[in-house]
Amino acid sequence: MKLDEALSHADDKLRALIRQDKARVVEEIRVMHNQQSATGFLSGTTLRKTTRIAVEAIKRRVEHVVSTLKECLLDVSPSVVDVKPLNPILDKFIPESLDDLGGHIHYIVSLLNTPNTLAPTLDPVIEVRKDELQKAQVDLKLYLASIYRASNKRFTPLNILAVASTSACLFFGVRWFLDPSGPYEPLIFLTSTATAALFALTAWFNRGK
């Protein structure tokens, strides 16, 4: 699978996941708001609880994005280890504007009529987003590196030669079984020796990878 196809598949899955998460956040804030209203007034506690819900949602959504990208990239063989092509997906679903989460915080601030609390409330949430995205990029880079190493091990010229030599050895073995008088024994010896040597070389070159 090509990278752009994998990212398109990830985008489709994430749109559904984030839509579900947005509905979850709305319900959590509705329940919290009703509980606070039942006390007869809204306060800074309402804003702090809304902020906590937003922070938890950011962490949850980052996990959704990372796990979905890993799943969709599983069949991709990257030529280089580079997370830059993945950044648009991260920015789209965990935007700097905070999307709906910022809107919920704005709404509570407007209800409290305390506009001076907006920036001090949003800044820590923005920092959480930044930290979570940095961790996600590191996680994805390590994941891409593991795929890259596995891909290289699987398709090195030595591996290809070893598989070809094994196939030849099996072919001559079958021919010898069907025709014991044929000149197959020397060929079996040569191909089996070559196969063993090629696999030994492959293991030696892959040491420590």
GROMACS elastic network, one bead per residue, 0.5 to 0.9 nm:
[ bonds ]
;  ai    aj funct       b0    kb
    1     4     6  0.85187   500
    1     5     6  0.66027   500
    1     6     6  0.66924   500
    1    73     6  0.84603   500
    1    75     6  0.59018   500
    1    76     6  0.53870   500
    1    77     6  0.79724   500
    2     5     6  0.53320   500
    2     6     6  0.63391   500
    2     7     6  0.87978   500
    2    75     6  0.84562   500
    2    76     6  0.61598   500
    2    77     6  0.81027   500
    2    78     6  0.89704   500
    3     6     6  0.50642   500
    3     7     6  0.61763   500
    3     8     6  0.85799   500
    3    73     6  0.73656   500
    3    76     6  0.62553   500
    3    77     6  0.83572   500
    3    78     6  0.78698   500
    3    85     6  0.86604   500
    4     7     6  0.51005   500
    4     8     6  0.61049   500
    4     9     6  0.86100   500
    4    85     6  0.88805   500
    5     8     6  0.50809   500
    5     9     6  0.62292   500
    5    10     6  0.86184   500
    5    72     6  0.89531   500
    6     9     6  0.51355   500
    6    10     6  0.61966   500
    6    11     6  0.86490   500
    6    69     6  0.80602   500
    6    72     6  0.52951   500
    6    73     6  0.59609   500
    6    74     6  0.88258   500
    6    75     6  0.82405   500
    6    76     6  0.74409   500
    7    11     6  0.60650   500
    7    12     6  0.86821   500
    7    69     6  0.73367   500
    7    72     6  0.71305   500
    7    73     6  0.78089   500
    7    85     6  0.87851   500
    7    86     6  0.76828   500
    7    89     6  0.78177   500
    8    11     6  0.50241   500
    8    12     6  0.63980   500
    8    13     6  0.88354   500
    9    12     6  0.52492   500
    9    13     6  0.64403   500
    9    14     6  0.86736   500
    9    72     6  0.68518   500
   10    13     6  0.52090   500
   10    14     6  0.60111   500
   10    15     6  0.85787   500
   10    65     6  0.81853   500
   10    68     6  0.60324   500
   10    69     6  0.59147   500
   10    71     6  0.82901   500
   10    72     6  0.59910   500
   10    73     6  0.86790   500
   10    89     6  0.83816   500
   11    14     6  0.51483   500
   11    15     6  0.61383   500
   11    16     6  0.88898   500
   11    68     6  0.88546   500
   11    69     6  0.88299   500
   11    89     6  0.70590   500
   11    93     6  0.89746   500
   12    15     6  0.54375   500
   12    16     6  0.69082   500
   13    16     6  0.55359   500
   13    17     6  0.64215   500
   13    18     6  0.88140   500
   13    68     6  0.74322   500
   14    18     6  0.58554   500
   14    19     6  0.81991   500
   14    64     6  0.73063   500
   14    65     6  0.67040   500
   14    68     6  0.71865   500
   14    93     6  0.76929   500
   15    18     6  0.53711   500
   15    19     6  0.60319   500
   15    20     6  0.86486   500
   15    93     6  0.79608   500
   16    19     6  0.51334   500
   16    20     6  0.62999   500
   16    21     6  0.87075   500
   17    20     6  0.51996   500
   17    21     6  0.62637   500
   17    22     6  0.87283   500
   17    61     6  0.83199   500
   17    64     6  0.73289   500
   17    65     6  0.89796   500
   18    22     6  0.60578   500
   18    23     6  0.85946   500
   18    61     6  0.68591   500
   18    64     6  0.81001   500
   18    93     6  0.72807   500
   19    22     6  0.51545   500
   19    23     6  0.64490   500
   19    24     6  0.87484   500
   20    23     6  0.51864   500
   20    24     6  0.63001   500
   20    25     6  0.88254   500
   21    25     6  0.62248   500
   21    26     6  0.86501   500
   21    57     6  0.74712   500
   21    60     6  0.84500   500
   21    61     6  0.75981   500
   22    25     6  0.51170   500
   22    26     6  0.62920   500
   22    27     6  0.87456   500
   22    57     6  0.84540   500
   22   100     6  0.72753   500
   22   101     6  0.84306   500
   23    26     6  0.51129   500
   23    27     6  0.63417   500
   23    28     6  0.87153   500
   24    27     6  0.51958   500
   24    28     6  0.61999   500
   24    29     6  0.86814   500
   25    28     6  0.50350   500
   25    29     6  0.61178   500
   25    30     6  0.84295   500
   25    53     6  0.70965   500
   25    54     6  0.77591   500
   25    57     6  0.72253   500
   25   100     6  0.89268   500
   25   101     6  0.81669   500
   26    29     6  0.52863   500
   26    30     6  0.60450   500
   26    31     6  0.86784   500
   26   104     6  0.84600   500
   27    31     6  0.61650   500
   27    32     6  0.85316   500
   28    31     6  0.52993   500
   28    32     6  0.61721   500
   28    33     6  0.85043   500
   28    50     6  0.88721   500
   28    53     6  0.75328   500
   29    33     6  0.58019   500
   29    34     6  0.84134   500
   29    49     6  0.84526   500
   29    50     6  0.65905   500
   29    53     6  0.75535   500
   29   104     6  0.82107   500
   30    33     6  0.50973   500
   30    34     6  0.61246   500
   30    35     6  0.85989   500
   31    34     6  0.52338   500
   31    35     6  0.62555   500
   31    36     6  0.87065   500
   32    35     6  0.51267   500
   32    36     6  0.62181   500
   32    37     6  0.85632   500
   32    46     6  0.76778   500
   32    49     6  0.77101   500
   32    50     6  0.80933   500
   33    36     6  0.51132   500
   33    37     6  0.59954   500
   33    38     6  0.85198   500
   33    42     6  0.82125   500
   33    46     6  0.71079   500
   33    50     6  0.87987   500
   34    38     6  0.60705   500
   34    39     6  0.89227   500
   35    38     6  0.51925   500
   35    39     6  0.70254   500
   36    39     6  0.55292   500
   36    40     6  0.73256   500
   36    41     6  0.67255   500
   36    42     6  0.60349   500
   36    43     6  0.82056   500
   36    45     6  0.84937   500
   36    46     6  0.67408   500
   37    40     6  0.52427   500
   37    41     6  0.54882   500
   37    42     6  0.62032   500
   38    41     6  0.75241   500
   39    42     6  0.80350   500
   42    45     6  0.76178   500
   42    46     6  0.61136   500
   42    47     6  0.85848   500
   42   108     6  0.89034   500
   42   111     6  0.80870   500
   42   112     6  0.68546   500
   43    46     6  0.54306   500
   43    47     6  0.70333   500
   43   112     6  0.69182   500
   44    47     6  0.50711   500
   44    48     6  0.61955   500
   44    49     6  0.86035   500
   44   112     6  0.80854   500
   45    48     6  0.50011   500
   45    49     6  0.60736   500
   45    50     6  0.84831   500
   46    49     6  0.52285   500
   46    50     6  0.61719   500
   46    51     6  0.86158   500
   46   108     6  0.75376   500
   47    50     6  0.50483   500
   47    51     6  0.61367   500
   47    52     6  0.86365   500
   47   105     6  0.70908   500
   47   108     6  0.62349   500
   47   109     6  0.70857   500
   47   112     6  0.85669   500
   47   121     6  0.81606   500
   48    51     6  0.50161   500
   48    52     6  0.61968   500
   48    53     6  0.86889   500
   48   121     6  0.81725   500
   49    53     6  0.62507   500
   49    54     6  0.86422   500
   50    53     6  0.51168   500
   50    54     6  0.62870   500
   50    55     6  0.87732   500
   50   101     6  0.88095   500
   50   104     6  0.73947   500
   50   105     6  0.65243   500
   50   108     6  0.78340   500
   51    54     6  0.50070   500
   51    55     6  0.62289   500
   51    56     6  0.86566   500
   51   101     6  0.84789   500
   51   104     6  0.87932   500
   51   105     6  0.68231   500
   51   121     6  0.72550   500
   51   122     6  0.80704   500
   51   125     6  0.72730   500
   52    55     6  0.51266   500
   52    56     6  0.61931   500
   52    57     6  0.85271   500
   52   125     6  0.87662   500
   53    56     6  0.52160   500
   53    57     6  0.61319   500
   53    58     6  0.87294   500
   53   101     6  0.85444   500
   54    57     6  0.50394   500
   54    58     6  0.62540   500
   54    59     6  0.88141   500
   54    98     6  0.87887   500
   54   101     6  0.55381   500
   54   102     6  0.79918   500
   54   104     6  0.83705   500
   54   105     6  0.82583   500
   54   125     6  0.73987   500
   55    58     6  0.51575   500
   55    59     6  0.64392   500
   55    60     6  0.86369   500
   55   101     6  0.86832   500
   55   124     6  0.89417   500
   55   125     6  0.60813   500
   55   128     6  0.69088   500
   55   129     6  0.79513   500
   56    59     6  0.52524   500
   56    60     6  0.61139   500
   56    61     6  0.85845   500
   57    61     6  0.59690   500
   57    62     6  0.84847   500
   57   101     6  0.81180   500
   58    61     6  0.51692   500
   58    62     6  0.61414   500
   58    63     6  0.86280   500
   58    94     6  0.70983   500
   58    98     6  0.85399   500
   58   101     6  0.85053   500
   58   125     6  0.85719   500
   58   128     6  0.78089   500
   58   129     6  0.64265   500
   58   132     6  0.79673   500
   59    62     6  0.52054   500
   59    63     6  0.63257   500
   59    64     6  0.87479   500
   59   128     6  0.82168   500
   59   129     6  0.77593   500
   59   132     6  0.66947   500
   60    63     6  0.51513   500
   60    64     6  0.63428   500
   60    65     6  0.88399   500
   61    65     6  0.62053   500
   61    66     6  0.86105   500
   61    93     6  0.76617   500
   61    94     6  0.71713   500
   62    65     6  0.50705   500
   62    66     6  0.61159   500
   62    67     6  0.85004   500
   62    90     6  0.77390   500
   62    93     6  0.82868   500
   62    94     6  0.70456   500
   62   129     6  0.86621   500
   62   132     6  0.69206   500
   62   133     6  0.71285   500
   62   136     6  0.71045   500
   63    66     6  0.52104   500
   63    67     6  0.59814   500
   63    68     6  0.83094   500
   63   136     6  0.80720   500
   64    67     6  0.54139   500
   64    68     6  0.59586   500
   64    69     6  0.84684   500
   65    68     6  0.52276   500
   65    69     6  0.60250   500
   65    70     6  0.85384   500
   65    89     6  0.78037   500
   65    90     6  0.68424   500
   65    93     6  0.76291   500
   65    94     6  0.86766   500
   65   136     6  0.86782   500
   66    69     6  0.52021   500
   66    70     6  0.61357   500
   66    71     6  0.85996   500
   66    90     6  0.84558   500
   66   136     6  0.64629   500
   66   137     6  0.86434   500
   66   139     6  0.79669   500
   66   140     6  0.69937   500
   67    70     6  0.51282   500
   67    71     6  0.61758   500
   67    72     6  0.86953   500
   68    71     6  0.50815   500
   68    72     6  0.61740   500
   68    73     6  0.85006   500
   69    72     6  0.51328   500
   69    73     6  0.58868   500
   69    74     6  0.84820   500
   69    86     6  0.81942   500
   69    89     6  0.88381   500
   69   140     6  0.82140   500
   70    73     6  0.51664   500
   70    74     6  0.61489   500
   70   140     6  0.74072   500
   70   143     6  0.73670   500
   70   144     6  0.85216   500
   71    74     6  0.54766   500
   71    75     6  0.84394   500
   72    75     6  0.70292   500
   72    76     6  0.79811   500
   73    76     6  0.51166   500
   73    77     6  0.81971   500
   73    78     6  0.89700   500
   73   144     6  0.82428   500
   73   147     6  0.87393   500
   74    77     6  0.81273   500
   74   147     6  0.75096   500
   75   147     6  0.89566   500
   76   147     6  0.80482   500
   77    80     6  0.89549   500
   77   144     6  0.88655   500
   77   147     6  0.67824   500
   77   148     6  0.64512   500
   77   150     6  0.88741   500
   77   151     6  0.61029   500
   77   152     6  0.88105   500
   78    81     6  0.66965   500
   78    82     6  0.84493   500
   78   144     6  0.72751   500
   78   145     6  0.86522   500
   78   147     6  0.73370   500
   78   148     6  0.58141   500
   78   151     6  0.80455   500
   79   148     6  0.70998   500
   80   144     6  0.84665   500
   80   145     6  0.82692   500
   80   148     6  0.71972   500
   81   141     6  0.66512   500
   81   142     6  0.85356   500
   81   144     6  0.57839   500
   81   145     6  0.56395   500
   81   147     6  0.89560   500
   81   148     6  0.69561   500
   82    85     6  0.71486   500
   82    86     6  0.84083   500
   82   141     6  0.67426   500
   82   144     6  0.75757   500
   82   145     6  0.86906   500
   83    86     6  0.53123   500
   83    87     6  0.66758   500
   83   137     6  0.67070   500
   83   138     6  0.86528   500
   83   140     6  0.68527   500
   83   141     6  0.58742   500
   83   144     6  0.79277   500
   84    87     6  0.52893   500
   84    88     6  0.79800   500
   84   137     6  0.89680   500
   85    88     6  0.68137   500
   85    89     6  0.82908   500
   86    89     6  0.55878   500
   86    90     6  0.66874   500
   86    91     6  0.89636   500
   86   137     6  0.85942   500
   86   140     6  0.86936   500
   87    90     6  0.50147   500
   87    91     6  0.60554   500
   87    92     6  0.84126   500
   87   137     6  0.81290   500
   88    91     6  0.50623   500
   88    92     6  0.58741   500
   88    93     6  0.86439   500
   89    92     6  0.50883   500
   89    93     6  0.63190   500
   89    94     6  0.82721   500
   90    93     6  0.56056   500
   90    94     6  0.56849   500
   90    95     6  0.75702   500
   90   133     6  0.74208   500
   90   136     6  0.87134   500
   90   137     6  0.89406   500
   91    94     6  0.51698   500
   91    96     6  0.71671   500
   91   133     6  0.87799   500
   92    95     6  0.55212   500
   92    96     6  0.89405   500
   93    99     6  0.88494   500
   94    97     6  0.85071   500
   94    98     6  0.68467   500
   94    99     6  0.79910   500
   94   129     6  0.74916   500
   94   133     6  0.82465   500
   95    98     6  0.53720   500
   95    99     6  0.64416   500
   95   129     6  0.85628   500
   96    99     6  0.77734   500
   96   126     6  0.71007   500
   96   129     6  0.76607   500
   96   130     6  0.83856   500
   97   100     6  0.87239   500
   97   101     6  0.87272   500
   97   102     6  0.68554   500
   97   126     6  0.84302   500
   98   101     6  0.53865   500
   98   103     6  0.78228   500
   98   125     6  0.84665   500
   98   126     6  0.75351   500
   98   129     6  0.83854   500
   99   102     6  0.56437   500
   99   103     6  0.65864   500
  100   104     6  0.63026   500
  100   105     6  0.88117   500
  101   104     6  0.52300   500
  101   105     6  0.65166   500
  101   106     6  0.87255   500
  102   105     6  0.51838   500
  102   106     6  0.61523   500
  102   107     6  0.86261   500
  102   122     6  0.73718   500
  102   125     6  0.89067   500
  103   106     6  0.50325   500
  103   107     6  0.61622   500
  103   108     6  0.88093   500
  104   107     6  0.50832   500
  104   108     6  0.64087   500
  104   109     6  0.86978   500
  105   108     6  0.52891   500
  105   109     6  0.62057   500
  105   110     6  0.86136   500
  105   118     6  0.76873   500
  105   121     6  0.79776   500
  105   122     6  0.76853   500
  106   109     6  0.51659   500
  106   110     6  0.61779   500
  106   111     6  0.87203   500
  106   115     6  0.86681   500
  106   118     6  0.69301   500
  106   122     6  0.89699   500
  107   110     6  0.51150   500
  107   111     6  0.62876   500
  107   112     6  0.87234   500
  108   111     6  0.50062   500
  108   112     6  0.62142   500
  108   113     6  0.84357   500
  109   112     6  0.50874   500
  109   113     6  0.59535   500
  109   114     6  0.56975   500
  109   115     6  0.61778   500
  109   116     6  0.87697   500
  109   117     6  0.71062   500
  109   118     6  0.64018   500
  110   114     6  0.66277   500
  110   115     6  0.67850   500
  111   114     6  0.80172   500
  112   115     6  0.82851   500
  113   116     6  0.88728   500
  114   117     6  0.57285   500
  114   118     6  0.74922   500
  115   118     6  0.54823   500
  115   119     6  0.82804   500
  116   119     6  0.69702   500
  116   120     6  0.79086   500
  117   120     6  0.55519   500
  117   121     6  0.60634   500
  117   122     6  0.86510   500
  118   121     6  0.52118   500
  118   122     6  0.61125   500
  118   123     6  0.86000   500
  119   122     6  0.51190   500
  119   123     6  0.59225   500
  120   123     6  0.55288   500
  120   124     6  0.72562   500
  121   124     6  0.64049   500
  121   125     6  0.71773   500
  122   125     6  0.52327   500
  122   126     6  0.61708   500
  122   127     6  0.87254   500
  123   126     6  0.50985   500
  123   127     6  0.62768   500
  123   128     6  0.87578   500
  124   128     6  0.62501   500
  124   129     6  0.87061   500
  125   128     6  0.50560   500
  125   129     6  0.63546   500
  125   130     6  0.87164   500
  126   129     6  0.50764   500
  126   130     6  0.62822   500
  126   131     6  0.87531   500
  127   131     6  0.61602   500
  127   132     6  0.85175   500
  128   131     6  0.51452   500
  128   132     6  0.60280   500
  128   133     6  0.84990   500
  129   132     6  0.51903   500
  129   133     6  0.60964   500
  129   134     6  0.86210   500
  130   133     6  0.52724   500
  130   134     6  0.62916   500
  130   135     6  0.87942   500
  131   134     6  0.51778   500
  131   135     6  0.63382   500
  131   136     6  0.86239   500
  132   135     6  0.51468   500
  132   136     6  0.61058   500
  132   137     6  0.86778   500
  133   137     6  0.61397   500
  133   138     6  0.86716   500
  134   137     6  0.51578   500
  134   138     6  0.63939   500
  134   139     6  0.86584   500
  135   138     6  0.51904   500
  135   139     6  0.61424   500
  135   140     6  0.86172   500
  136   139     6  0.50073   500
  136   140     6  0.60646   500
  136   141     6  0.84811   500
  137   140     6  0.51214   500
  137   141     6  0.60106   500
  137   142     6  0.86020   500
  138   141     6  0.50986   500
  138   142     6  0.62562   500
  138   143     6  0.85861   500
  139   142     6  0.53144   500
  139   143     6  0.62556   500
  139   144     6  0.87502   500
  140   144     6  0.60634   500
  140   145     6  0.84630   500
  141   144     6  0.50916   500
  141   145     6  0.61014   500
  141   146     6  0.86590   500
  142   145     6  0.50098   500
  142   146     6  0.62825   500
  142   147     6  0.87752   500
  143   146     6  0.51606   500
  143   147     6  0.63983   500
  143   148     6  0.86164   500
  144   147     6  0.50726   500
  144   148     6  0.60154   500
  144   149     6  0.86035   500
  145   149     6  0.61442   500
  145   150     6  0.85357   500
  146   149     6  0.51976   500
  146   150     6  0.61355   500
  146   151     6  0.84863   500
  147   150     6  0.50874   500
  147   151     6  0.59452   500
  147   152     6  0.85366   500
  148   151     6  0.50871   500
  148   152     6  0.61705   500
  148   153     6  0.86294   500
  149   152     6  0.51553   500
  149   153     6  0.61746   500
  149   154     6  0.85564   500
  149   209     6  0.71039   500
  150   153     6  0.51647   500
  150   154     6  0.61399   500
  150   155     6  0.87645   500
  151   154     6  0.51118   500
  151   155     6  0.62561   500
  151   156     6  0.84806   500
  152   155     6  0.53803   500
  152   156     6  0.57801   500
  153   156     6  0.58129   500
  153   159     6  0.75788   500
  153   202     6  0.83195   500
  153   206     6  0.70260   500
  153   209     6  0.88866   500
  154   159     6  0.67051   500
  154   160     6  0.84221   500
  155   158     6  0.81396   500
  155   159     6  0.61919   500
  155   160     6  0.65450   500
  156   159     6  0.52314   500
  156   160     6  0.64197   500
  156   161     6  0.87580   500
  156   202     6  0.84060   500
  157   160     6  0.50301   500
  157   161     6  0.61196   500
  157   162     6  0.84909   500
  158   161     6  0.50929   500
  158   162     6  0.60297   500
  158   163     6  0.86020   500
  158   198     6  0.63065   500
  158   199     6  0.76486   500
  158   201     6  0.75265   500
  158   202     6  0.59883   500
  159   163     6  0.61692   500
  159   164     6  0.85436   500
  159   198     6  0.75088   500
  159   199     6  0.72394   500
  159   202     6  0.65705   500
  160   163     6  0.51984   500
  160   164     6  0.61579   500
  160   165     6  0.85641   500
  161   165     6  0.59833   500
  161   166     6  0.84775   500
  161   195     6  0.81157   500
  161   198     6  0.71969   500
  162   165     6  0.50687   500
  162   166     6  0.60988   500
  162   167     6  0.85811   500
  162   194     6  0.77637   500
  162   195     6  0.53123   500
  162   196     6  0.80081   500
  162   197     6  0.84354   500
  162   198     6  0.53473   500
  162   199     6  0.61005   500
  162   202     6  0.85191   500
  163   166     6  0.50543   500
  163   167     6  0.61729   500
  163   168     6  0.86411   500
  163   195     6  0.77589   500
  163   199     6  0.89776   500
  164   167     6  0.50865   500
  164   168     6  0.62245   500
  164   169     6  0.86406   500
  164   195     6  0.84697   500
  165   168     6  0.50394   500
  165   169     6  0.61294   500
  165   170     6  0.86351   500
  165   191     6  0.57563   500
  165   192     6  0.73821   500
  165   194     6  0.67388   500
  165   195     6  0.53765   500
  165   198     6  0.85244   500
  166   169     6  0.50546   500
  166   170     6  0.62203   500
  166   171     6  0.85645   500
  166   191     6  0.70875   500
  166   192     6  0.69820   500
  166   194     6  0.85878   500
  166   195     6  0.57963   500
  166   196     6  0.88909   500
  167   170     6  0.51575   500
  167   171     6  0.61112   500
  167   172     6  0.87088   500
  167   191     6  0.89680   500
  168   172     6  0.61887   500
  168   173     6  0.84333   500
  168   187     6  0.88716   500
  168   188     6  0.81619   500
  168   191     6  0.66360   500
  168   192     6  0.87058   500
  169   172     6  0.52968   500
  169   173     6  0.60622   500
  169   174     6  0.87179   500
  169   187     6  0.75848   500
  169   188     6  0.53765   500
  169   189     6  0.81349   500
  169   190     6  0.82824   500
  169   191     6  0.51552   500
  169   192     6  0.58552   500
  169   195     6  0.81503   500
  170   174     6  0.62302   500
  170   175     6  0.86377   500
  170   188     6  0.80230   500
  170   191     6  0.89445   500
  170   192     6  0.88773   500
  171   174     6  0.52892   500
  171   175     6  0.62963   500
  171   176     6  0.86471   500
  171   188     6  0.87741   500
  172   176     6  0.60107   500
  172   177     6  0.85145   500
  172   184     6  0.59660   500
  172   185     6  0.80373   500
  172   187     6  0.68469   500
  172   188     6  0.59062   500
  172   191     6  0.87444   500
  173   176     6  0.51054   500
  173   177     6  0.61933   500
  173   178     6  0.87083   500
  173   184     6  0.73528   500
  173   185     6  0.80612   500
  173   187     6  0.88725   500
  173   188     6  0.63617   500
  174   177     6  0.50201   500
  174   178     6  0.62577   500
  174   179     6  0.85152   500
  175   178     6  0.51149   500
  175   179     6  0.59062   500
  175   180     6  0.79086   500
  175   182     6  0.79536   500
  175   184     6  0.72217   500
  176   181     6  0.75036   500
  176   182     6  0.63773   500
  176   183     6  0.78328   500
  176   184     6  0.55302   500
  176   185     6  0.71726   500
  176   188     6  0.87124   500
  177   180     6  0.57241   500
  178   182     6  0.89574   500
  179   182     6  0.55326   500
  179   183     6  0.89464   500
  179   184     6  0.86592   500
  180   183     6  0.81984   500
  180   184     6  0.79244   500
  180   185     6  0.87621   500
  181   184     6  0.82373   500
  182   185     6  0.80760   500
  183   186     6  0.69616   500
  183   187     6  0.75458   500
  184   187     6  0.51447   500
  184   188     6  0.60901   500
  184   189     6  0.86383   500
  185   188     6  0.51072   500
  185   189     6  0.62257   500
  185   190     6  0.86838   500
  186   189     6  0.50701   500
  186   190     6  0.61661   500
  186   191     6  0.86485   500
  187   190     6  0.51009   500
  187   191     6  0.60893   500
  187   192     6  0.83971   500
  188   191     6  0.52854   500
  188   192     6  0.58918   500
  188   193     6  0.83444   500
  189   192     6  0.53021   500
  189   193     6  0.60338   500
  189   194     6  0.85137   500
  190   193     6  0.52167   500
  190   194     6  0.60985   500
  190   195     6  0.85698   500
  191   195     6  0.59802   500
  191   196     6  0.85923   500
  192   196     6  0.62236   500
  192   197     6  0.86042   500
  193   196     6  0.52411   500
  193   197     6  0.62179   500
  193   198     6  0.86369   500
  194   197     6  0.50895   500
  194   198     6  0.60528   500
  194   199     6  0.86087   500
  195   198     6  0.51711   500
  195   199     6  0.61969   500
  195   200     6  0.85067   500
  196   199     6  0.53345   500
  196   200     6  0.61351   500
  196   201     6  0.86714   500
  197   200     6  0.50560   500
  197   201     6  0.61805   500
  197   202     6  0.86231   500
  198   201     6  0.50537   500
  198   202     6  0.61167   500
  198   203     6  0.86271   500
  199   203     6  0.61759   500
  199   204     6  0.85525   500
  200   203     6  0.51972   500
  200   204     6  0.62167   500
  200   205     6  0.87758   500
  201   205     6  0.61711   500
  201   206     6  0.85259   500
  202   205     6  0.52635   500
  202   206     6  0.61057   500
  202   207     6  0.86145   500
  203   206     6  0.51377   500
  203   207     6  0.61336   500
  204   207     6  0.53477   500
  205   208     6  0.85596   500
  205   209     6  0.85855   500
  206   209     6  0.55382   500
